[in-house]
């Protein structure tokens, strides 16, 4: 795979297609109807790509500190799968790849099949409950959600901002007072597993 994903390369596609079977052959129990994908940074961009181009394999996807990439290789007729996007608005890496423009491009791409239009407002916005600390490194955190509509899969976004620039997986270890992105993505996958 080298330093970056090759997205639609046959070696990448065959690797991900074989991965659940490889895990099963290693002796682990695999429910092939409940395969999820999550990634951070470029791995998150790849998880967004894979939920769209391989919706038959993945039940849902999550991307932490990542946006859509290589849009010329996306199969745009695909409805994709439900997505959780965790986005820090004070992430220097995300800023280098477009910052707020990339954020809105990602939302539009993920909602492109929404009958209300890809720029439709979310159905709800709530504050993310943050662990109590005296000196929080988080300026704000909110959750936005768009339900499945038309051919558009559901989308949840945790939009947040750290006081200090960072490109880390959100957690108490990385940022005092932060939510844990692992807990949020696991809860998202658990809820998607229950909706058959």
Secondary structure, DSSP 8 states (H G I E B T S, - for coil): -TTS--TT-HHHHHHHHHHHHHHHHTT----TTS-EEEEETHHHHHHHHHHHHTTTT-SEEEEES-----GGGS-TT----EEEEEEETT-HHHHHTTTHHHHHHHHHHHTTT-TT-TT---SEEEE------SS-SEEEEEEEEE--BTTB--EEEEEEEESS---S--STTTSTT---HHHHHHHHHHHHHH--
